Amino acid sequence: MDVLWVGLSSKTDKNNKLVTPLDSKTTSGKLISEIENDLVKVEFKKTNLVSFAPLDKNGKLRYPTNDECEMFFPQLQKTISEVQPKLICLLGQKVTNFVMRKLFVRNCTYILNEYKFYSYKKLFILPIYHPSYIMVYKKQYKEDYVDAIKKIINEIMEHEIY
C-alpha cells in the first residue's frame, strides 16, 4: 500500500447507514478522487480516525470528542500496521493535532500549498487541509491544493525516501 488517507469520522446517508470513508459521492471524497485519478501507479486506502458518525442531541453530525478519538486510535494503529502505507495523509487540523500528539510530533503547522511531511518510523506523515475546508472556504486554491499534494505523493513514491 502506498497512501492511507485518514479523515475524522464517518457520515451516514439518508437511510442512516454509514458512508464509506471519503466516499467519492461526498465533497471531500470527490476532491480526494481527483488527486488519486492522476496517480495511477499509486495504491490508496481510506479510513477515519473515528469509525462512527458522532451525532449531537439533535441528530446533527458533530466533531468527535477526545475520548472518542482515544477509543478508536488503537483501530487506526491496527489499520496502519495491516496496510503498511508509505505515506499517511492526515486530513484536517483535528485529525492532525490528535494523531501527531499521539505520535509525539510537535509544532505541526501548514500553510496553504506549503506542506511539510514528517518521518515516523518507516513511514511518512503528511498533514493537509481537510478537502471540505478547501471546497467551502478556499475553493479558489483547489487546483493548487491538488497539485501540491500530488507533487508530494509523487516525490515520496518515486524516490522512496526511507
N, C-alpha and C positions, 0 to 999 in steps of 0.2 A: 504494500500500500504506500502511496506517495503522500497524499494530503488528507488530513482529517479536519473538517470544518466543525467547530464547536459553537453552537448557538446557546441561548439562555434556557429556554423552556419550550415545551410543546404547546401547540394550539389545538383547539377542537374545531370540527366542521359543524355544519348546520344540524347534523344528527348527533352531536355531542361525542363523536368518535375522534380519537387523537389523530392529528395530521402527521404524516411522515416528517421527520426533522428537515427543515429547509426545503420543503416540497416546492417544486417549480410552479405550482399554482399560487404560491404566496408571493408577495412583493419581494421579500428577501430571497426566496428561492429562485425567482426569476433572475435576479442580479447575479447570484452565485452561479446559476446555469450559464449565464452569459460569459462569465470568467472561464468556466470549465470547457465550454464548447470549442474554444480556440486552443485548448491544451490537450490535444487528442492522445498524446503519448503518456499522459499523467493519469493515474488512478485516484479517484476521490471517494471519500466516505463522509457521511454527515451524521452528527449526533447532537445532543443537547446536554448541557450541564445538569439540568433537572428534567427527568423524563415523564413529567405530567404537566397538565395545564393548571397552574395555580390561579384560582379564581377568588375574587373578593366576595363579600357577603351579598352583593347584588348580581353575582354571576359574571362579572367582567374580569377579563384577564388582568392579572397584576404581576409585578415582579416577585420572584421567589424570595423568601426570607433567607437570611444567612444560615439558619438552622436547616432549612430545606436543601440549600446548596451543600452544606456539610454532609447531610444524609445521603445525597446522591454522588458525592465526589468519589467514593470508592468504585462506583459503577463506571465513572469516566476513566479512572485509572485502569480498571479491568479492560475497558474498550481499547485504550491506548496500548496496553500490553498485548492484547489479542491482534489488533490491527497492525501494530508496529509501523506507524507512519514515519516518513522522513520529516514531515512538516505538519505542525498543528496550527491552524488559523483560528485564533480566538476572536469571536465576533462581538464587538462592543465593549464598552467600559465595564459593565457589571461582570461579564464573564472574565475579562482580562484581569480586573482587580482581584477577583476571587481566586482564580487559578494561579496567577503569578504570586499572590500572597501564600498560597498553599505550597508552592514550589520554592518559596523564599527568594523570589526575584523582586528586587525593589526598584523604585524610580522608573517605572514603565510608563512612558508617555509616547504619544504620537501626534504628529501634525499632518493634516490632510496631504496625502501624496508623498509624505516623507516618512516612510515606515522603517522601523528597525526590527530585525528579528534577533532572537535570543537563542543561545545554545543551552540545552538542558539534557544532560546525559548524552544519549546518542541520537537526539532529535533536535529540531529547530522549532521555535515557537514564534509565530507572527501575530501580534495583536493588531487588529484593524478595526476601523469604524464598522458598526453594525450596518448591513446593507439597507435596512429600513430607515436608518438615520440619513444615509446618503439620498435615498429616494424621496424622503419627506423634506429634509432641511437643506440638502446640498446637491440637489439634482443637477445643477449646472456643472458640477465637478464629477459627474458619473463616469464619463469616459476616462478622465484622469485617474479615478479610483480603480476602475477595471484594469487600465494599462499598468498602473503601478503594482497591483497585486500580481498580475500575470508576469510581469518582469521579474519580481522577486521569486515567484514559484519556478519560473524557467531557470533563473540563476542557480537556485538550490538544486534543482533536478539535473541540470546539465553538468554542473561542476561537482555534484555530490560531495559537498564540503563536509568532511567528518573529522 
